[in-house]
């Protein structure tokens, strides 16, 4: 396509007009900038310097400690816990059996109002108002309405608890043979119990019946704790045997582990108590024990 000369002339005129407009605009802006007066600046005076306060006494900051912003409600100091007092309930503690696991220990308590004896474990309710909280060596801790109370072990005849070992007095240096003879003599003083041999005894039935009829006193003459082997109960270890008691007379010693009676294992407290009642109808008893790590059998003839 060929451009006509007249069109080229008009294009040149348009280009010159644009250049002239740009030049005029630039010149007018430069002249206006020179003729316009500079703006006035008003600067504020700087503030006065902050004066540093001097050291204040410690009492000035006491309000911070008093308000205790991190603990809005200051707890009251704990009151010292009062020692438990003897219980006022009409109860009598006749015996305890301690267990390596405290919650498995149990005790025999008599309600003096009903004259009824029962076996109680930890957390059992006694007399309808108290709970067995702990069973200890010579007492039971009761929880009664949130208060701890003590029920002490009954003492026969007002004597001290715990019992003495069933060993007669032997002069120093007398030797094991003299000690054994002294123990044998102490065991045969009672005409109702006769020692027939080293491990055999004859016991009058009246003596057995008398002991079983007075279970209250029987429980104060000996202590027993479960004996474990390999994690399982295998019997009861005897200790605190009262001198002159039926247990002393029939040759039992502190440290003996009672394993079985007439072949029946003794590894449960309830079973042991049940077997005591069955002794009335027995005429011959074979009591299996472990003494000084040796198994022995004590034989009894009930006449």
MOURTA-V372323 format. One record per helix or strand. SS is the DSSP state (~ for helix, > for strand). FROM is the first residue (numbers start at 0). TO is the last residue. Records with the same first field share a line. If there is no record, write none. Layout:
SS = FROM-TO + FROM-TO
//
This chain:
~ = 4-34 + 57-66 + 101-103 + 155-157 + 174-186 + 204-212 + 214-217 + 245-248 + 268-280
> = 84-85 + 90-97 + 105-110 + 115-120 + 124-125 + 129-134 + 138-143 + 146-152 + 192-194 + 199-202 + 222-228 + 231-238 + 256-260 + 263-264 + 283-290 + 293-301
//
